[in-house]
Protein backbone atom coordinates (compact mmCIF):
# COMPACT_ATOMS: atom_id res chain seq x y z
CA UNK A 1 0.00 0.00 0.00
CA UNK A 2 1.14 3.56 -0.64
CA UNK A 3 0.41 6.23 1.92
CA UNK A 4 1.22 9.83 2.66
CA UNK A 5 3.50 10.97 5.46
CA UNK A 6 2.14 11.01 9.01
CA UNK A 7 -1.64 11.17 8.69
CA UNK A 8 -1.77 8.50 5.98
CA UNK A 9 1.02 6.41 7.46
CA UNK A 10 -0.27 6.40 11.00
CA UNK A 11 -3.75 5.51 9.78
CA UNK A 12 -2.54 2.09 8.53
CA UNK A 13 -0.48 1.04 11.55
CA UNK A 14 -3.27 -1.19 12.90
CA UNK A 15 -3.74 -2.96 9.58
CA UNK A 16 0.03 -3.47 9.36
CA UNK A 17 0.13 -4.90 12.88
CA UNK A 18 -2.69 -7.27 11.97
CA UNK A 19 -0.77 -8.42 8.89
CA UNK A 20 2.25 -9.02 11.14
CA UNK A 21 0.19 -11.10 13.57
CA UNK A 22 -1.34 -13.12 10.74
CA UNK A 23 1.99 -13.66 8.96
CA UNK A 24 0.83 -11.81 5.85
CA UNK A 25 3.43 -10.12 3.66
CA UNK A 26 2.52 -6.48 3.13
CA UNK A 27 4.62 -3.66 1.68
CA UNK A 28 3.95 -0.19 3.08
CA UNK A 29 5.46 2.57 0.94
CA UNK A 30 5.21 5.92 2.67
CA UNK A 31 6.03 9.36 1.44
CA UNK A 32 8.16 11.57 3.66
CA UNK A 33 9.45 15.13 3.80
CA UNK A 34 12.49 15.76 1.63
CA UNK A 35 15.98 15.57 3.06
CA UNK A 36 16.52 19.32 2.59
CA UNK A 37 13.41 20.05 4.60
CA UNK A 38 14.65 17.84 7.41
CA UNK A 39 17.95 19.71 7.45
CA UNK A 40 16.13 23.05 7.77
CA UNK A 41 13.84 21.51 10.43
CA UNK A 42 10.85 23.37 9.02
CA UNK A 43 7.94 21.33 10.32
CA UNK A 44 5.58 19.88 7.72
CA UNK A 45 1.88 19.77 8.40
CA UNK A 46 0.88 16.92 10.68
CA UNK A 47 4.42 16.09 11.85
CA UNK A 48 4.35 13.96 14.99
CA UNK A 49 7.19 14.60 17.44
CA UNK A 50 10.14 14.16 15.03
CA UNK A 51 10.76 13.32 11.38
CA UNK A 52 11.67 9.74 12.42
CA UNK A 53 8.55 9.04 14.49
CA UNK A 54 6.66 7.29 11.70
CA UNK A 55 9.58 5.00 10.83
CA UNK A 56 10.08 4.13 14.51
CA UNK A 57 6.42 3.18 14.88
CA UNK A 58 6.50 0.96 11.80
CA UNK A 59 9.68 -0.75 13.00
CA UNK A 60 7.56 -2.23 15.80
CA UNK A 61 5.11 -3.91 13.39
CA UNK A 62 7.35 -4.87 10.44
CA UNK A 63 10.31 -7.20 9.92
CA UNK A 64 12.38 -4.77 7.83
CA UNK A 65 12.39 -1.10 6.97
CA UNK A 66 14.33 1.29 4.79
CA UNK A 67 14.49 5.00 4.10
CA UNK A 68 15.44 5.58 0.47
CA UNK A 69 17.53 8.69 1.05
CA UNK A 70 20.66 7.60 -0.86
CA UNK A 71 20.49 6.88 -4.61
CA UNK A 72 23.62 4.73 -4.32
CA UNK A 73 21.94 2.24 -1.98
CA UNK A 74 18.24 2.60 -2.84
CA UNK A 75 18.06 -0.46 -5.12
CA UNK A 76 19.86 -2.69 -2.62
CA UNK A 77 17.63 -1.46 0.20
CA UNK A 78 14.47 -2.16 -1.80
CA UNK A 79 15.73 -5.67 -2.63
CA UNK A 80 16.66 -6.32 1.01
CA UNK A 81 13.31 -5.23 2.40
CA UNK A 82 11.19 -7.01 -0.22
CA UNK A 83 13.22 -10.20 0.22
CA UNK A 84 12.44 -10.15 3.94
CA UNK A 85 8.71 -9.73 3.26
CA UNK A 86 8.76 -12.82 1.06
CA UNK A 87 11.09 -14.84 3.27
CA UNK A 88 9.38 -14.17 6.61
CA UNK A 89 5.88 -13.53 5.24
CA UNK A 90 5.38 -10.42 7.29
CA UNK A 91 5.03 -6.67 6.58
CA UNK A 92 7.85 -4.33 5.61
CA UNK A 93 8.16 -0.54 5.44
CA UNK A 94 9.79 1.64 2.77
CA UNK A 95 9.98 5.40 3.20
CA UNK A 96 10.54 7.64 0.20
CA UNK A 97 11.57 11.24 0.88
CA UNK A 98 9.88 13.71 -1.42
CA UNK A 99 13.09 15.00 -2.98
CA UNK A 100 14.20 11.47 -3.92
CA UNK A 101 11.15 10.66 -6.05
CA UNK A 102 12.75 11.43 -9.43
CA UNK A 103 16.41 10.80 -8.59
CA UNK A 104 18.05 8.35 -10.99
CA UNK A 105 19.50 5.23 -9.41
CA UNK A 106 21.79 2.60 -10.84
CA UNK A 107 20.76 -1.00 -10.20
CA UNK A 108 23.56 -2.97 -8.50
CA UNK A 109 24.32 -5.29 -11.46
CA UNK A 110 24.23 -2.62 -14.17
CA UNK A 111 27.60 -1.54 -15.62
CA UNK A 112 26.53 1.43 -17.71
The first five atom37 places (N, CA, C, CB, O) and aatype in JSON, in Angstrom:
{
  "aatype": [20, 20, 20, 20, 20, 20, 20, 20, 20, 20, 20, 20, 20, 20, 20, 20, 20, 20, 20, 20, 20, 20, 20, 20, 20, 20, 20, 20, 20, 20, 20, 20, 20, 20, 20, 20, 20, 20, 20, 20, 20, 20, 20, 20, 20, 20, 20, 20, 20, 20, 20, 20, 20, 20, 20, 20, 20, 20, 20, 20, 20, 20, 20, 20, 20, 20, 20, 20, 20, 20, 20, 20, 20, 20, 20, 20, 20, 20, 20, 20, 20, 20, 20, 20, 20, 20, 20, 20, 20, 20, 20, 20, 20, 20, 20, 20, 20, 20, 20, 20, 20, 20, 20, 20, 20, 20, 20, 20, 20, 20, 20, 20],
  "atom_mask": [
    [1, 1, 1, 1, 1],
    [1, 1, 1, 1, 1],
    [1, 1, 1, 1, 1],
    [1, 1, 1, 1, 1],
    [1, 1, 1, 1, 1],
    [1, 1, 1, 1, 1],
    [1, 1, 1, 1, 1],
    [1, 1, 1, 1, 1],
    [1, 1, 1, 1, 1],
    [1, 1, 1, 1, 1],
    [1, 1, 1, 1, 1],
    [1, 1, 1, 1, 1],
    [1, 1, 1, 1, 1],
    [1, 1, 1, 1, 1],
    [1, 1, 1, 1, 1],
    [1, 1, 1, 1, 1],
    [1, 1, 1, 1, 1],
    [1, 1, 1, 1, 1],
    [1, 1, 1, 1, 1],
    [1, 1, 1, 1, 1],
    [1, 1, 1, 1, 1],
    [1, 1, 1, 1, 1],
    [1, 1, 1, 1, 1],
    [1, 1, 1, 1, 1],
    [1, 1, 1, 1, 1],
    [1, 1, 1, 1, 1],
    [1, 1, 1, 1, 1],
    [1, 1, 1, 1, 1],
    [1, 1, 1, 1, 1],
    [1, 1, 1, 1, 1],
    [1, 1, 1, 1, 1],
    [1, 1, 1, 1, 1],
    [1, 1, 1, 1, 1],
    [1, 1, 1, 1, 1],
    [1, 1, 1, 1, 1],
    [1, 1, 1, 1, 1],
    [1, 1, 1, 1, 1],
    [1, 1, 1, 1, 1],
    [1, 1, 1, 1, 1],
    [1, 1, 1, 1, 1],
    [1, 1, 1, 1, 1],
    [1, 1, 1, 1, 1],
    [1, 1, 1, 1, 1],
    [1, 1, 1, 1, 1],
    [1, 1, 1, 1, 1],
    [1, 1, 1, 1, 1],
    [1, 1, 1, 1, 1],
    [1, 1, 1, 1, 1],
    [1, 1, 1, 1, 1],
    [1, 1, 1, 1, 1],
    [1, 1, 1, 1, 1],
    [1, 1, 1, 1, 1],
    [1, 1, 1, 1, 1],
    [1, 1, 1, 1, 1],
    [1, 1, 1, 1, 1],
    [1, 1, 1, 1, 1],
    [1, 1, 1, 1, 1],
    [1, 1, 1, 1, 1],
    [1, 1, 1, 1, 1],
    [1, 1, 1, 1, 1],
    [1, 1, 1, 1, 1],
    [1, 1, 1, 1, 1],
    [1, 1, 1, 1, 1],
    [1, 1, 1, 1, 1],
    [1, 1, 1, 1, 1],
    [1, 1, 1, 1, 1],
    [1, 1, 1, 1, 1],
    [1, 1, 1, 1, 1],
    [1, 1, 1, 1, 1],
    [1, 1, 1, 1, 1],
    [1, 1, 1, 1, 1],
    [1, 1, 1, 1, 1],
    [1, 1, 1, 1, 1],
    [1, 1, 1, 1, 1],
    [1, 1, 1, 1, 1],
    [1, 1, 1, 1, 1],
    [1, 1, 1, 1, 1],
    [1, 1, 1, 1, 1],
    [1, 1, 1, 1, 1],
    [1, 1, 1, 1, 1],
    [1, 1, 1, 1, 1],
    [1, 1, 1, 1, 1],
    [1, 1, 1, 1, 1],
    [1, 1, 1, 1, 1],
    [1, 1, 1, 1, 1],
    [1, 1, 1, 1, 1],
    [1, 1, 1, 1, 1],
    [1, 1, 1, 1, 1],
    [1, 1, 1, 1, 1],
    [1, 1, 1, 1, 1],
    [1, 1, 1, 1, 1],
    [1, 1, 1, 1, 1],
    [1, 1, 1, 1, 1],
    [1, 1, 1, 1, 1],
    [1, 1, 1, 1, 1],
    [1, 1, 1, 1, 1],
    [1, 1, 1, 1, 1],
    [1, 1, 1, 1, 1],
    [1, 1, 1, 1, 1],
    [1, 1, 1, 1, 1],
    [1, 1, 1, 1, 1],
    [1, 1, 1, 1, 1],
    [1, 1, 1, 1, 1],
    [1, 1, 1, 1, 1],
    [1, 1, 1, 1, 1],
    [1, 1, 1, 1, 1],
    [1, 1, 1, 1, 1],
    [1, 1, 1, 1, 1],
    [1, 1, 1, 1, 1],
    [1, 1, 1, 1, 1],
    [1, 1, 1, 1, 1],
    [1, 1, 1, 1, 1]
  ],
  "atom_positions": [
    [[0.84, -1.16, 0.0], [0.0, 0.0, 0.0], [0.89, 1.23, 0.0], [-0.96, 0.0, 1.2], [1.99, 1.21, 0.55]],
    [[0.41, 2.28, -0.61], [1.14, 3.56, -0.64], [0.35, 4.57, 0.18], [1.35, 4.06, -2.12], [-0.86, 4.71, 0.03]],
    [[1.06, 5.27, 1.04], [0.41, 6.23, 1.92], [1.21, 7.52, 2.0], [0.22, 5.64, 3.32], [2.4, 7.55, 1.66]],
    [[0.56, 8.55, 2.45], [1.22, 9.83, 2.66], [1.93, 9.82, 4.01], [0.21, 10.99, 2.58], [1.73, 8.92, 4.83]],
    [[2.75, 10.82, 4.21], [3.5, 10.97, 5.46], [2.56, 11.3, 6.61], [4.57, 12.05, 5.32], [1.61, 12.08, 6.43]],
    [[2.8, 10.75, 7.74], [2.14, 11.01, 9.01], [0.67, 10.63, 9.03], [2.27, 12.46, 9.35], [0.35, 9.52, 9.47]],
    [[-0.22, 11.48, 8.59], [-1.64, 11.17, 8.69], [-1.98, 9.87, 7.96], [-2.48, 12.33, 8.13], [-2.66, 9.01, 8.51]],
    [[-1.52, 9.72, 6.73], [-1.77, 8.5, 5.98], [-1.05, 7.31, 6.57], [-1.37, 8.68, 4.54], [-1.63, 6.23, 6.71]],
    [[0.22, 7.5, 6.91], [1.02, 6.41, 7.46], [0.49, 5.89, 8.79], [2.43, 6.85, 7.63], [0.35, 4.69, 8.99]],
    [[0.19, 6.81, 9.67], [-0.27, 6.4, 11.0], [-1.66, 5.75, 10.95], [-0.3, 7.59, 11.93], [-2.01, 4.97, 11.82]],
    [[-2.42, 6.09, 9.93], [-3.75, 5.51, 9.78], [-3.7, 4.01, 9.49], [-4.5, 6.23, 8.67], [-4.66, 3.3, 9.8]],
    [[-2.61, 3.51, 8.91], [-2.54, 2.09, 8.53], [-1.69, 1.24, 9.47], [-1.99, 1.97, 7.12], [-1.4, 0.09, 9.17]],
    [[-1.29, 1.8, 10.59], [-0.48, 1.04, 11.55], [-1.23, -0.18, 12.06], [-0.05, 1.93, 12.72], [-0.65, -1.26, 12.16]],
    [[-2.51, -0.04, 12.4], [-3.27, -1.19, 12.9], [-3.36, -2.3, 11.87], [-4.68, -0.75, 13.31], [-3.17, -3.47, 12.2]],
    [[-3.65, -1.94, 10.63], [-3.74, -2.96, 9.58], [-2.39, -3.64, 9.38], [-4.21, -2.32, 8.25], [-2.33, -4.85, 9.13]],
    [[-1.31, -2.9, 9.5], [0.03, -3.47, 9.36], [0.33, -4.41, 10.52], [1.1, -2.35, 9.3], [0.89, -5.49, 10.32]],
    [[-0.05, -4.02, 11.72], [0.13, -4.9, 12.88], [-0.68, -6.18, 12.74], [-0.26, -4.17, 14.17], [-0.22, -7.25, 13.14]],
    [[-1.87, -6.08, 12.19], [-2.69, -7.27, 11.97], [-2.03, -8.19, 10.95], [-4.1, -6.87, 11.51], [-2.03, -9.41, 11.12]],
    [[-1.47, -7.61, 9.89], [-0.77, -8.42, 8.89], [0.44, -9.11, 9.52], [-0.31, -7.54, 7.7], [0.74, -10.25, 9.19]],
    [[1.12, -8.42, 10.43], [2.25, -9.02, 11.14], [1.78, -10.22, 11.96], [2.94, -7.98, 12.05], [2.37, -11.3, 11.91]],
    [[0.71, -10.03, 12.71], [0.19, -11.1, 13.57], [-0.28, -12.3, 12.75], [-0.96, -10.57, 14.42], [-0.16, -13.44, 13.2]],
    [[-0.81, -12.04, 11.58], [-1.34, -13.12, 10.74], [-0.31, -13.67, 9.75], [-2.55, -12.62, 9.98], [-0.65, -14.5, 8.91]],
    [[0.92, -13.22, 9.86], [1.99, -13.66, 8.96], [1.62, -13.44, 7.49], [2.31, -15.14, 9.2], [1.72, -14.34, 6.66]],
    [[1.2, -12.2, 7.21], [0.83, -11.81, 5.85], [1.84, -10.79, 5.32], [-0.61, -11.24, 5.8], [2.0, -9.73, 5.92]],
    [[2.51, -11.1, 4.22], [3.43, -10.12, 3.66], [2.67, -8.9, 3.16], [4.26, -10.76, 2.51], [1.67, -9.03, 2.45]],
    [[3.13, -7.74, 3.52], [2.52, -6.48, 3.13], [3.65, -5.48, 2.95], [1.46, -5.98, 4.19], [4.56, -5.44, 3.77]],
    [[3.6, -4.69, 1.91], [4.62, -3.66, 1.68], [3.95, -2.31, 1.87], [5.26, -3.79, 0.25], [3.02, -1.96, 1.15]],
    [[4.44, -1.55, 2.84], [3.95, -0.19, 3.08], [5.0, 0.75, 2.5], [3.71, 0.08, 4.62], [6.15, 0.75, 2.92]],
    [[4.59, 1.56, 1.53], [5.46, 2.57, 0.94], [4.9, 3.91, 1.36], [5.56, 2.44, -0.64], [3.77, 4.27, 1.01]],
    [[5.69, 4.66, 2.12], [5.21, 5.92, 2.67], [6.04, 7.08, 2.14], [5.26, 5.9, 4.19], [7.26, 7.02, 2.06]],
    [[5.35, 8.12, 1.79], [6.03, 9.36, 1.44], [6.62, 9.96, 2.71], [5.07, 10.35, 0.75], [6.26, 9.59, 3.82]],
    [[7.53, 10.9, 2.51], [8.16, 11.57, 3.66], [8.65, 12.94, 3.22], [9.33, 10.72, 4.24], [8.83, 13.17, 2.02]],
    [[8.88, 13.84, 4.16], [9.45, 15.13, 3.8], [10.82, 14.93, 3.14], [9.57, 16.05, 5.04], [11.51, 13.95, 3.43]],
    [[11.19, 15.84, 2.28], [12.49, 15.76, 1.63], [13.63, 15.95, 2.6], [12.58, 16.79, 0.53], [13.47, 16.52, 3.68]],
    [[14.8, 15.46, 2.21], [15.98, 15.57, 3.06], [16.35, 17.02, 3.35], [17.15, 14.86, 2.42], [16.77, 17.33, 4.46]],
    [[16.2, 17.9, 2.37], [16.52, 19.32, 2.59], [15.59, 19.93, 3.63], [16.42, 20.11, 1.28], [16.02, 20.75, 4.44]],
    [[14.35, 19.53, 3.61], [13.41, 20.05, 4.6], [13.78, 19.59, 6.0], [11.98, 19.6, 4.26], [13.67, 20.35, 6.96]],
    [[14.23, 18.35, 6.11], [14.65, 17.84, 7.41], [15.84, 18.62, 7.93], [14.99, 16.34, 7.32], [15.93, 18.92, 9.12]],
    [[16.77, 18.96, 7.03], [17.95, 19.71, 7.45], [17.57, 21.09, 7.96], [18.93, 19.84, 6.29], [18.18, 21.6, 8.9]],
    [[16.57, 21.71, 7.33], [16.13, 23.05, 7.77], [15.24, 22.96, 8.99], [15.38, 23.77, 6.64], [15.01, 23.97, 9.67]],
    [[14.74, 21.75, 9.29], [13.84, 21.51, 10.43], [12.56, 22.33, 10.35], [14.55, 21.81, 11.73], [11.97, 22.65, 11.38]],
    [[12.14, 22.69, 9.13], [10.85, 23.37, 9.02], [9.77, 22.29, 9.12], [10.73, 24.19, 7.69], [9.74, 21.37, 8.31]],
    [[8.91, 22.4, 10.09], [7.94, 21.33, 10.32], [6.87, 21.24, 9.24], [7.28, 21.52, 11.67], [6.22, 22.23, 8.92]],
    [[6.69, 20.04, 8.67], [5.58, 19.88, 7.72], [4.26, 19.79, 8.47], [5.8, 18.62, 6.85], [4.25, 19.59, 9.69]],
    [[3.19, 19.93, 7.76], [1.88, 19.77, 8.4], [1.76, 18.35, 8.94], [0.74, 20.08, 7.39], [2.2, 17.4, 8.3]],
    [[1.18, 18.22, 10.06], [0.88, 16.92, 10.68], [2.1, 16.16, 11.19], [0.16, 16.07, 9.7], [2.0, 14.96, 11.46]],
    [[3.24, 16.79, 11.31], [4.42, 16.09, 11.85], [4.14, 15.68, 13.29], [5.71, 16.99, 11.76], [3.61, 16.46, 14.07]],
    [[4.51, 14.45, 13.62], [4.35, 13.96, 14.99], [5.74, 13.88, 15.61], [3.63, 12.57, 15.02], [6.6, 13.17, 15.11]],
    [[5.96, 14.57, 16.66], [7.19, 14.6, 17.44], [8.44, 14.89, 16.62], [7.35, 13.31, 18.14], [8.95, 16.01, 16.68]],
    [[8.95, 13.93, 15.84], [10.14, 14.16, 15.03], [9.93, 13.57, 13.64], [11.4, 13.54, 15.7], [8.95, 12.87, 13.4]],
    [[10.86, 13.86, 12.74], [10.76, 13.32, 11.38], [10.87, 11.8, 11.37], [11.85, 13.92, 10.49], [10.39, 11.17, 10.42]],
    [[11.47, 11.19, 12.38], [11.67, 9.74, 12.42], [10.56, 8.98, 13.15], [12.97, 9.43, 13.08], [10.59, 7.75, 13.21]],
    [[9.6, 9.68, 13.7], [8.55, 9.04, 14.49], [7.82, 7.95, 13.7], [7.55, 10.07, 14.96], [7.64, 6.84, 14.2]],
    [[7.41, 8.27, 12.49], [6.66, 7.29, 11.7], [7.48, 6.02, 11.46], [6.24, 7.9, 10.37], [6.96, 4.91, 11.63]],
    [[8.73, 6.17, 11.07], [9.58, 5.0, 10.83], [9.74, 4.17, 12.12], [10.98, 5.44, 10.3], [9.68, 2.95, 12.08]],
    [[9.93, 4.84, 13.23], [10.08, 4.13, 14.51], [8.83, 3.33, 14.85], [10.4, 5.12, 15.64], [8.92, 2.21, 15.35]],
    [[7.67, 3.89, 14.6], [6.42, 3.18, 14.88], [6.32, 1.94, 13.99], [5.2, 4.11, 14.65], [5.98, 0.86, 14.48]],
    [[6.6, 2.1, 12.71], [6.5, 0.96, 11.8], [7.55, -0.11, 12.08], [6.63, 1.43, 10.36], [7.33, -1.29, 11.78]],
    [[8.67, 0.25, 12.65], [9.68, -0.75, 13.0], [9.15, -1.74, 14.03], [10.94, -0.07, 13.54], [9.66, -2.86, 14.12]],
    [[8.16, -1.35, 14.79], [7.56, -2.23, 15.8], [6.61, -3.26, 15.2], [6.83, -1.41, 16.82], [6.33, -4.27, 15.84]],
    [[6.12, -3.01, 13.98], [5.11, -3.91, 13.39], [5.53, -4.43, 12.01], [3.77, -3.19, 13.28], [4.69, -4.9, 11.24]],
    [[6.82, -4.34, 11.71], [7.35, -4.87, 10.44], [8.64, -5.64, 10.72], [7.61, -3.72, 9.42], [9.22, -5.51, 11.8]],
    [[9.07, -6.43, 9.74], [10.31, -7.2, 9.92], [11.51, -6.52, 9.28], [10.14, -8.59, 9.33], [12.65, -6.92, 9.54]],
    [[11.28, -5.51, 8.45], [12.38, -4.77, 7.83], [11.86, -3.41, 7.4], [12.99, -5.55, 6.62], [10.69, -3.25, 7.06]],
    [[12.77, -2.44, 7.41], [12.39, -1.1, 6.97], [13.58, -0.44, 6.3], [11.89, -0.24, 8.14], [14.73, -0.81, 6.53]],
    [[13.28, 0.54, 5.47], [14.33, 1.29, 4.79], [13.83, 2.7, 4.49], [14.77, 0.58, 3.48], [12.66, 2.91, 4.21]],
    [[14.75, 3.64, 4.55], [14.49, 5.0, 4.1], [15.36, 5.19, 2.85], [14.82, 6.09, 5.22], [16.58, 5.07, 2.92]],
    [[14.73, 5.48, 1.74], [15.44, 5.58, 0.47], [15.99, 6.99, 0.28], [14.52, 5.2, -0.71], [15.52, 7.73, -0.58]],
    [[16.97, 7.34, 1.1], [17.53, 8.69, 1.05], [18.9, 8.75, 0.37], [17.64, 9.23, 2.44], [19.54, 9.81, 0.36]],
    [[19.36, 7.64, -0.18], [20.66, 7.6, -0.86], [20.5, 6.86, -2.18], [21.74, 6.91, 0.03], [20.21, 5.66, -2.19]],
    [[20.67, 7.55, -3.32], [20.49, 6.88, -4.61], [21.5, 5.76, -4.86], [20.6, 7.9, -5.73], [21.25, 4.89, -5.7]],
    [[22.61, 5.77, -4.15], [23.62, 4.73, -4.32], [23.24, 3.41, -3.65], [24.95, 5.2, -3.77], [23.76, 2.35, -4.01]],
    [[22.34, 3.46, -2.68], [21.94, 2.24, -1.98], [20.46, 1.92, -2.1], [22.3, 2.37, -0.53], [20.01, 0.9, -1.58]],
    [[19.7, 2.76, -2.78], [18.24, 2.6, -2.84], [17.83, 1.24, -3.41], [17.63, 3.71, -3.69], [16.97, 0.57, -2.84]],
    [[18.44, 0.82, -4.51], [18.06, -0.46, -5.12], [18.35, -1.63, -4.18], [18.81, -0.66, -6.45], [17.53, -2.54, -4.05]],
    [[19.51, -1.61, -3.55], [19.86, -2.69, -2.62], [18.91, -2.71, -1.42], [21.31, -2.54, -2.15], [18.53, -3.78, -0.94]],
    [[18.54, -1.54, -0.94], [17.63, -1.46, 0.2], [16.25, -1.99, -0.17], [17.53, -0.02, 0.7], [15.63, -2.71, 0.62]],
    [[15.77, -1.64, -1.35], [14.47, -2.16, -1.8], [14.52, -3.68, -1.9], [14.06, -1.55, -3.16], [13.62, -4.37, -1.42]],
    [[15.58, -4.21, -2.52], [15.73, -5.67, -2.63], [15.77, -6.34, -1.27], [16.99, -6.02, -3.42], [15.14, -7.37, -1.06]],
    [[16.53, -5.75, -0.34], [16.66, -6.32, 1.01], [15.31, -6.4, 1.71], [17.64, -5.5, 1.85], [14.94, -7.44, 2.25]],
    [[14.58, -5.3, 1.69], [13.31, -5.23, 2.4], [12.27, -6.15, 1.76], [12.79, -3.79, 2.42], [11.57, -6.87, 2.47]],
    [[12.17, -6.14, 0.44], [11.19, -7.01, -0.22], [11.53, -8.49, -0.03], [11.12, -6.68, -1.71], [10.63, -9.32, 0.11]],
    [[12.81, -8.81, -0.02], [13.22, -10.2, 0.22], [12.78, -10.67, 1.6], [14.74, -10.34, 0.08], [12.36, -11.81, 1.77]],
    [[12.88, -9.79, 2.59], [12.44, -10.15, 3.94], [10.93, -10.37, 3.99], [12.84, -9.05, 4.93], [10.46, -11.27, 4.68]],
    [[10.17, -9.55, 3.28], [8.71, -9.73, 3.26], [8.35, -11.1, 2.72], [8.05, -8.63, 2.41], [7.45, -11.76, 3.24]],
    [[9.04, -11.51, 1.67], [8.76, -12.82, 1.06], [9.26, -13.95, 1.94], [9.4, -12.91, -0.33], [8.57, -14.94, 2.14]],
    [[10.47, -13.79, 2.47], [11.09, -14.84, 3.27], [10.34, -15.1, 4.58], [12.53, -14.48, 3.57], [10.09, -16.25, 4.93]],
    [[9.99, -14.04, 5.28], [9.38, -14.17, 6.61], [7.85, -14.13, 6.54], [9.88, -13.05, 7.52], [7.17, -14.52, 7.49]],
    [[7.33, -13.67, 5.42], [5.88, -13.53, 5.24], [5.26, -12.6, 6.28], [5.21, -14.91, 5.31], [4.28, -12.93, 6.95]],
    [[5.87, -11.45, 6.38], [5.38, -10.42, 7.29], [5.57, -9.05, 6.64], [6.12, -10.49, 8.67], [6.29, -8.94, 5.65]],
    [[4.96, -8.0, 7.19], [5.03, -6.67, 6.58], [6.42, -6.04, 6.63], [4.07, -5.76, 7.27], [7.25, -6.36, 7.48]],
    [[6.64, -5.13, 5.67], [7.85, -4.33, 5.61], [7.47, -2.88, 5.33], [8.83, -4.87, 4.51], [6.35, -2.59, 4.91]],
    [[8.42, -1.97, 5.56], [8.16, -0.54, 5.44], [9.26, 0.11, 4.61], [8.06, 0.13, 6.84], [10.45, -0.08, 4.88]],
    [[8.86, 0.87, 3.6], [9.79, 1.64, 2.77], [9.35, 3.09, 2.8], [9.85, 1.08, 1.3], [8.2, 3.41, 2.51]],
    [[10.29, 3.98, 3.15], [9.98, 5.4, 3.2], [10.71, 6.12, 2.08], [10.37, 6.0, 4.57], [11.92, 5.93, 1.88]],
    [[9.98, 6.93, 1.34], [10.54, 7.64, 0.2], [10.45, 9.15, 0.41], [9.8, 7.24, -1.1], [9.37, 9.73, 0.31]],
    [[11.58, 9.79, 0.71], [11.57, 11.24, 0.88], [11.17, 11.93, -0.42], [12.96, 11.74, 1.34], [11.52, 11.5, -1.52]],
    [[10.44, 12.98, -0.28], [9.88, 13.71, -1.42], [10.92, 14.1, -2.46], [9.17, 14.94, -0.94], [10.66, 13.99, -3.66]],
    [[12.08, 14.54, -2.03], [13.09, 15.0, -2.98], [13.88, 13.86, -3.62], [14.05, 15.94, -2.29], [14.79, 14.11, -4.41]],
    [[13.54, 12.63, -3.3], [14.2, 11.47, -3.92], [13.32, 10.8, -4.98], [14.59, 10.45, -2.85], [13.74, 9.83, -5.61]],
    [[12.12, 11.3, -5.16], [11.15, 10.66, -6.05], [11.66, 10.49, -7.48], [9.87, 11.45, -6.07], [11.45, 9.44, -8.08]],
    [[12.31, 11.48, -8.03], [12.75, 11.43, -9.43], [14.26, 11.32, -9.58], [12.26, 12.65, -10.16], [14.78, 11.56, -10.67]],
    [[14.96, 10.98, -8.53], [16.41, 10.8, -8.59], [16.71, 9.5, -9.33], [17.04, 10.78, -7.15], [16.09, 8.47, -9.08]],
    [[17.67, 9.55, -10.25], [18.05, 8.35, -10.99], [18.96, 7.48, -10.13], [18.75, 8.73, -12.32], [19.88, 7.98, -9.48]],
    [[18.69, 6.2, -10.15], [19.5, 5.23, -9.41], [20.07, 4.23, -10.4], [18.67, 4.51, -8.29], [19.53, 4.03, -11.49]],
    [[21.16, 3.61, -10.01], [21.79, 2.6, -10.84], [21.62, 1.25, -10.16], [23.3, 2.92, -11.09], [22.12, 1.04, -9.06]],
    [[20.9, 0.33, -10.82], [20.76, -1.0, -10.2], [22.13, -1.62, -9.95], [19.92, -1.94, -11.11], [23.07, -1.35, -10.69]],
    [[22.26, -2.46, -8.91], [23.56, -2.97, -8.5], [24.32, -3.77, -9.57], [23.39, -3.82, -7.31], [25.55, -3.75, -9.58]],
    [[23.63, -4.46, -10.46], [24.32, -5.29, -11.46], [24.35, -4.63, -12.83], [23.65, -6.64, -11.57], [24.51, -5.32, -13.83]],
    [[24.22, -3.34, -12.89], [24.23, -2.62, -14.17], [25.56, -1.9, -14.32], [23.04, -1.62, -14.26], [25.94, -1.12, -13.45]],
    [[26.27, -2.14, -15.41], [27.6, -1.54, -15.62], [27.55, -0.17, -16.26], [28.43, -2.45, -16.48], [28.45, 0.63, -16.03]],
    [[26.54, 0.14, -17.04], [26.53, 1.43, -17.71], [25.36, 2.29, -17.3], [26.52, 1.25, -19.18], [25.22, 3.42, -17.78]]
  ]
}
